[in-house]
């Protein structure tokens, strides 16, 4: 058990963001454990992506490249992943908490009797002492995720089974390529030895993919509203400011639950994680469930009537006042002073 394996998802011929984020985190984990970082790549015509994986630290890529694997199918993909992990016996196996990862990882963990923590927001390495047996474990994977609807943060460990498996949400970890790619070895998987006709009993007849209409994750400017905004109608003021600044509108869970904004705009542990250049928090108290999804923003401005609101503690600038007065002034000032 001398390696970490990251399952690599692809989108339109490119490596998905979450896989690159997991490779970046995997580098840090492998450095702590003194082991190798490897990748599992399944698809068709994807061998050209190996240099990208080397840029993110993968020293070995287990490649299953076959025409029949062009699109994700549960049975063949799971069988290849199970076979590879059985053979390699990694310490840790990581998957993105995407629609694919949420389908694939449970099947793999079930077959390996390894256990699985879903939708992690953080991964760390540390020890654990069992209070009943007084046995101490070293270098366990701390699998950290929100629980009970995001009201608490749970740290989950798997002391006795390997691999330690987790799915990780997109955007919660940084994506950082190396200055120089590592030497990367490609190990080709003989698909015909693993798969048979039964694995392809389900066939994809037609595939239709629609682009996301709301994509706040990639926006460099986000104006986010909380329950303090008061109503869906009041959110229109946030949309106006976002249009002027060339940004997007986000929302806290409380605002979404109240019907002020669409769920696709939800930011936080139970929404998306963002790292914009500018984050304007309007009527957001700043509970940990929300700040965990935006505290890595380059600059944070809070607008709140409560001087003691927790969000003010992480904000670069805190404006104490009524947003219905503050935002129109911001819009007017920006229009007057922008070129």
C-alpha positions as CSV (number, residue, x, y, z in Angstrom):
1,X,0.0,0.0,0.0
2,X,2.4,2.6,-1.2
3,X,0.3,4.8,-3.4
4,X,-2.6,7.1,-3.8
5,X,-4.9,6.7,-6.8
6,X,-7.1,9.4,-8.2
7,X,-9.9,8.5,-10.6
8,X,-9.7,10.9,-13.6
9,X,-12.9,12.2,-15.1
10,X,-12.9,13.7,-18.6
11,X,-15.3,16.3,-20.1
12,X,-15.3,17.0,-23.9
13,X,-11.8,15.6,-24.3
14,X,-10.3,17.5,-21.3
15,X,-9.6,16.5,-17.7
16,X,-12.3,17.8,-15.4
17,X,-11.5,20.5,-12.9
18,X,-12.3,18.3,-9.9
19,X,-9.8,15.6,-11.0
20,X,-7.1,18.3,-11.3
21,X,-8.1,19.5,-7.8
22,X,-7.8,16.0,-6.5
23,X,-4.4,15.5,-8.1
24,X,-3.2,18.8,-6.5
25,X,-4.5,17.6,-3.0
26,X,-3.1,14.1,-3.7
27,X,0.4,15.6,-4.2
28,X,0.2,17.1,-0.7
29,X,-1.1,13.8,0.9
30,X,1.4,11.7,-0.9
31,X,4.3,13.9,0.3
32,X,3.0,13.5,3.9
33,X,2.8,9.8,3.5
34,X,6.0,9.3,1.5
35,X,4.1,7.4,-1.2
36,X,3.4,7.8,-4.9
37,X,0.6,9.7,-6.6
38,X,-1.1,7.8,-9.4
39,X,-4.1,8.2,-11.7
40,X,-6.8,5.9,-13.2
41,X,-7.9,7.1,-16.6
42,X,-10.7,5.4,-18.5
43,X,-12.1,6.4,-21.8
44,X,-11.5,6.4,-25.6
45,X,-8.7,8.5,-27.2
46,X,-7.6,9.9,-23.8
47,X,-4.0,8.9,-23.9
48,X,-3.1,12.4,-25.0
49,X,-4.2,13.7,-21.6
50,X,-1.4,11.9,-19.7
51,X,1.0,14.9,-20.0
52,X,-1.7,17.0,-18.2
53,X,-1.8,14.5,-15.4
54,X,2.0,14.6,-15.2
55,X,1.8,18.4,-14.8
56,X,-0.3,17.8,-11.7
57,X,2.1,15.2,-10.2
58,X,0.9,11.8,-11.3
59,X,3.9,9.5,-11.5
60,X,1.9,6.7,-13.0
61,X,-1.3,6.5,-15.1
62,X,-3.3,3.3,-15.3
63,X,-4.9,3.7,-18.7
64,X,-8.0,1.9,-20.0
65,X,-8.5,3.1,-23.6
66,X,-11.2,1.5,-25.7
67,X,-13.8,2.6,-28.2
68,X,-16.5,0.9,-26.0
69,X,-15.5,3.2,-23.1
70,X,-16.1,6.5,-25.0
71,X,-19.0,7.4,-22.7
72,X,-19.4,6.5,-19.1
73,X,-21.1,3.3,-18.4
74,X,-21.5,2.0,-14.8
75,X,-20.7,-1.7,-15.3
76,X,-17.5,-1.6,-17.4
77,X,-16.1,1.5,-15.6
78,X,-16.7,-0.1,-12.2
79,X,-15.2,-3.4,-13.2
80,X,-12.0,-1.7,-14.4
81,X,-11.7,0.4,-11.3
82,X,-12.3,-2.6,-9.0
83,X,-9.8,-4.7,-10.9
84,X,-7.2,-1.9,-10.8
85,X,-7.6,-1.1,-7.1
86,X,-7.5,-4.8,-6.2
87,X,-4.2,-5.2,-8.1
88,X,-2.6,-2.0,-6.8
89,X,-3.9,-2.0,-3.2
90,X,-3.6,1.8,-2.7
91,X,-3.7,3.4,0.7
92,X,-6.2,6.0,-0.6
93,X,-8.5,6.2,-3.6
94,X,-10.2,9.5,-4.5
95,X,-13.1,10.3,-6.7
96,X,-14.9,13.6,-7.6
97,X,-18.3,14.0,-6.0
98,X,-19.9,14.4,-9.4
99,X,-22.8,12.4,-11.0
100,X,-20.2,10.0,-12.3
101,X,-18.2,9.8,-9.1
102,X,-21.3,9.3,-7.0
103,X,-22.3,6.4,-9.1
104,X,-18.9,4.8,-9.5
105,X,-17.3,5.1,-6.1
106,X,-20.0,3.3,-4.0
107,X,-19.9,0.3,-6.4
108,X,-16.1,0.2,-6.1
109,X,-16.1,0.5,-2.3
110,X,-18.8,-2.0,-2.0
111,X,-16.9,-4.6,-4.0
112,X,-13.7,-3.9,-2.0
113,X,-15.4,-3.7,1.4
114,X,-13.5,-0.5,2.0
115,X,-16.1,2.0,3.1
116,X,-16.6,5.4,1.6
117,X,-17.1,9.0,2.7
118,X,-19.2,11.0,0.3
119,X,-19.0,14.7,-0.5
120,X,-15.9,15.6,1.4
121,X,-14.9,19.2,1.7
122,X,-11.4,18.6,3.2
123,X,-8.8,15.8,3.4
124,X,-6.0,15.7,6.0
125,X,-3.6,13.1,7.3
126,X,-3.4,12.4,11.1
127,X,-3.3,9.8,13.9
128,X,-6.2,8.2,15.8
129,X,-6.4,6.4,19.1
130,X,-9.2,3.9,19.7
131,X,-10.5,4.6,23.2
132,X,-11.8,1.0,23.7
133,X,-8.7,-0.9,22.6
134,X,-6.1,1.9,23.2
135,X,-4.7,1.0,19.8
136,X,-3.1,4.0,18.0
137,X,-3.2,4.4,14.2
138,X,-0.9,6.6,12.3
139,X,-1.3,8.4,9.0
140,X,-5.0,7.9,8.6
141,X,-7.0,9.9,6.1
142,X,-9.3,12.4,7.9
143,X,-12.3,12.6,5.6
144,X,-14.1,15.8,6.5
145,X,-17.5,16.7,5.4
146,X,-20.7,18.6,6.5
147,X,-23.3,16.5,8.2
148,X,-26.9,16.9,9.5
149,X,-27.8,19.4,6.7
150,X,-24.5,21.3,7.1
151,X,-25.1,22.0,10.8
152,X,-22.0,20.2,11.9
153,X,-18.6,19.2,10.5
154,X,-17.9,15.5,10.7
155,X,-14.4,14.0,10.5
156,X,-14.6,10.3,9.4
157,X,-11.8,7.8,9.5
158,X,-11.4,4.2,8.2
159,X,-8.7,2.6,10.4
160,X,-8.9,-1.1,9.4
161,X,-9.8,-1.3,5.7
162,X,-8.0,-0.2,2.5
163,X,-8.2,1.7,0.4
164,X,-9.5,4.6,2.3
165,X,-12.0,6.0,-0.1
166,X,-13.7,9.4,-0.5
167,X,-15.6,11.5,-3.0
168,X,-14.7,15.2,-2.9
169,X,-16.8,18.1,-4.0
170,X,-15.7,20.2,-6.9
171,X,-14.1,23.6,-6.1
172,X,-13.3,23.0,-2.5
173,X,-9.6,22.4,-3.2
174,X,-7.1,24.4,-5.2
175,X,-6.0,23.4,-8.6
176,X,-2.2,24.1,-9.0
177,X,0.0,22.6,-11.7
178,X,3.7,22.0,-11.0
179,X,6.4,24.2,-12.5
180,X,7.8,21.1,-14.2
181,X,5.9,17.9,-15.0
182,X,7.0,14.8,-13.2
183,X,8.2,11.7,-15.0
184,X,5.1,9.8,-15.7
185,X,4.8,6.1,-16.6
186,X,1.8,4.8,-18.5
187,X,0.5,1.3,-17.6
188,X,-2.1,0.1,-20.2
189,X,-4.9,-2.0,-18.9
190,X,-5.9,-5.0,-21.0
191,X,-9.6,-4.2,-21.2
192,X,-10.5,-7.5,-22.9
193,X,-9.1,-9.5,-20.0
194,X,-11.4,-7.7,-17.5
195,X,-14.6,-7.1,-19.5
196,X,-17.1,-9.3,-21.4
197,X,-20.4,-8.8,-23.2
198,X,-22.3,-8.7,-19.9
199,X,-20.6,-5.5,-18.9
200,X,-22.0,-3.8,-22.0
201,X,-25.6,-5.0,-21.6
202,X,-26.6,-1.4,-21.2
203,X,-25.9,0.7,-24.2
204,X,-26.1,4.5,-24.7
205,X,-28.5,5.2,-27.7
206,X,-28.3,8.9,-27.6
207,X,-26.5,11.5,-25.5
208,X,-27.7,15.1,-25.0
209,X,-25.7,17.5,-22.8
210,X,-26.9,21.0,-22.0
211,X,-24.6,23.7,-20.8
212,X,-25.2,25.0,-17.3
213,X,-27.3,28.1,-17.5
214,X,-25.9,29.4,-14.2
215,X,-22.1,29.1,-13.6
216,X,-21.1,31.1,-10.6
217,X,-18.0,29.0,-10.0
218,X,-16.1,30.6,-12.9
219,X,-17.2,34.2,-12.2
220,X,-14.4,36.6,-11.1
221,X,-17.0,38.8,-9.3
222,X,-19.9,37.5,-7.2
223,X,-22.6,39.4,-5.4
224,X,-24.1,37.1,-2.9
225,X,-27.3,37.6,-0.9
226,X,-28.4,36.1,2.4
227,X,-31.6,35.8,4.3
228,X,-31.1,39.5,5.3
229,X,-31.9,40.6,1.8
230,X,-35.5,40.0,2.7
231,X,-37.2,38.9,-0.5
232,X,-36.9,37.6,-4.0
233,X,-37.8,41.1,-5.2
234,X,-34.9,42.7,-3.2
235,X,-32.5,40.3,-4.9
236,X,-33.1,42.3,-8.1
237,X,-30.9,45.0,-6.7
238,X,-28.1,42.4,-6.3
239,X,-28.6,41.4,-10.0
240,X,-28.3,45.0,-11.0
241,X,-25.0,45.4,-9.2
242,X,-23.7,42.1,-10.6
243,X,-24.6,43.3,-14.2
244,X,-22.7,46.6,-13.7
245,X,-19.7,44.8,-12.3
246,X,-19.8,42.0,-14.9
247,X,-20.3,39.3,-12.3
248,X,-22.8,36.7,-11.1
249,X,-25.3,36.5,-8.2
250,X,-24.9,33.9,-5.5
251,X,-26.9,33.1,-2.4
252,X,-26.6,31.6,1.0
253,X,-28.5,28.4,1.9
254,X,-31.0,30.4,4.0
255,X,-31.8,32.7,1.1
256,X,-32.3,29.7,-1.2
257,X,-34.5,27.9,1.3
258,X,-36.6,31.0,1.6
259,X,-37.1,31.0,-2.1
260,X,-35.2,34.2,-2.8
261,X,-32.8,32.6,-5.3
262,X,-32.3,29.4,-7.3
263,X,-30.5,26.4,-5.8
264,X,-27.9,26.6,-8.6
265,X,-26.7,29.9,-7.0
266,X,-26.2,28.4,-3.5
267,X,-22.7,28.9,-2.1
268,X,-21.3,27.1,0.9
269,X,-20.8,23.5,2.2
270,X,-24.2,22.4,0.8
271,X,-23.7,24.5,-2.4
272,X,-20.8,25.3,-4.6
273,X,-17.4,26.6,-3.5
274,X,-16.1,29.7,-5.2
275,X,-12.8,31.7,-5.2
276,X,-13.6,34.9,-7.1
277,X,-11.4,38.0,-7.2
278,X,-14.2,40.0,-5.6
279,X,-17.0,38.6,-3.3
280,X,-19.7,41.0,-2.1
281,X,-21.7,39.5,0.8
282,X,-25.1,41.3,1.2
283,X,-27.2,40.5,4.2
284,X,-25.2,37.4,5.0
285,X,-24.5,36.7,8.6
286,X,-21.4,34.5,7.9
287,X,-22.0,31.2,9.5
288,X,-19.3,28.6,8.9
289,X,-21.5,26.6,6.5
290,X,-21.4,29.6,4.1
291,X,-18.0,31.0,4.7
292,X,-16.4,27.6,4.0
293,X,-17.6,28.0,0.4
294,X,-16.2,31.5,-0.2
295,X,-13.5,32.4,2.4
296,X,-10.7,31.9,-0.2
297,X,-12.0,34.8,-2.3
298,X,-9.2,37.3,-3.1
299,X,-11.3,40.3,-1.7
300,X,-14.4,40.2,0.4
301,X,-16.7,43.1,1.0
302,X,-19.6,42.7,3.4
303,X,-22.7,44.8,3.6
304,X,-24.7,44.3,6.7
305,X,-26.7,46.2,9.3
306,X,-25.2,44.1,12.1
307,X,-21.6,45.3,13.1
308,X,-21.0,42.0,15.0
309,X,-22.0,39.7,12.1
310,X,-19.3,36.9,11.8
311,X,-18.8,37.7,8.1
312,X,-17.2,41.0,9.0
313,X,-14.4,39.1,10.7
314,X,-13.2,37.7,7.4
315,X,-14.1,40.7,5.2
316,X,-11.5,43.0,3.8
317,X,-14.0,45.8,4.0
318,X,-17.2,45.8,6.1
319,X,-19.9,48.3,5.3
320,X,-22.4,48.7,8.1
321,X,-25.7,49.9,6.6
322,X,-28.9,49.1,4.7
323,X,-28.0,47.5,1.4
324,X,-31.0,49.2,-0.3
325,X,-29.1,52.5,0.3
326,X,-25.5,51.2,-0.1
327,X,-25.9,49.2,-3.4
328,X,-27.4,52.1,-5.4
329,X,-24.5,54.3,-4.3
330,X,-22.0,51.6,-5.3
331,X,-23.7,51.3,-8.7
332,X,-23.7,55.1,-9.2
333,X,-20.1,55.5,-8.1
334,X,-18.9,52.6,-10.3
335,X,-20.7,54.0,-13.4
336,X,-19.2,57.5,-12.7
337,X,-15.7,56.3,-12.2
338,X,-15.3,53.5,-14.6
339,X,-14.0,54.0,-18.1
